[in-house]
Amino acid sequence: MSDAWLVVGLGNPGPDYATHRHNVGQMVVAQLCADLGLTLKRHKANAMVAEGRFRHGTDKIIVATPLSYMNTSGGPVGGLVKYFDVSPERVIIIHDDIDLPFDSVRLKLGGGHGGQNGVRSIIGAIGADFLRVRVGVGRPAGRKDAADHVLEGFSKAEREVLPNLIVDAADAVERIVVDGLTKAQLRVHTAKG
């Protein structure tokens, strides 16, 4: 097994979806690529991929965004896990979570899908023992359907805070890779209360 980490940001492909709440995982990968000077390139596993390190001496990371739609993310993630020979415990999935308030980040290992269909698809492909960086996008107001909520852009007020949320989530990924999950959770979960 490789000692690399596979970091995957979930979302839907194409410019029509790029600013939606559902694509916050891909926004975090874009931030990581900007921070590390990486350029995503098309991979045969139906994903965009780049490789790098947070700094000299740290484990290699493989950052990726599936080219499939959210609900079929398991195919590309399973293909990348196999290609790069990464164990599920070294897979970090970054995804939107409506059960968390907007502007919050939570980290966990394993568990269910919580209604997130991309996570459900990945569990079907590689099992549940992967790490999750859950990025809070909040619940829809009133009776609005959750599916409609995640397929909309952020509000004006949210867009002002969104860059900081993306940076916080990218920092959380680095903390997991460099310090391990327990220390990362302590830092991330206490940062904003």
Protein Blocks (a to p, Z undefined) as FASTA:
>chain_A
ZZbdcddddddedjklmmgmklmmmmmmmmmmmmnopacdddfkopacddddfbghiacd
dddddfbdfklmmmmmmmmmmmnopafklcccddddfkbcehiacddeehiekopaklmm
mmmmnojabccddddebjaehjbcfklmmmpccdfklmmmmmmmmmmmmmmmmmmmmnoj
klmmmmmmmmnZZ
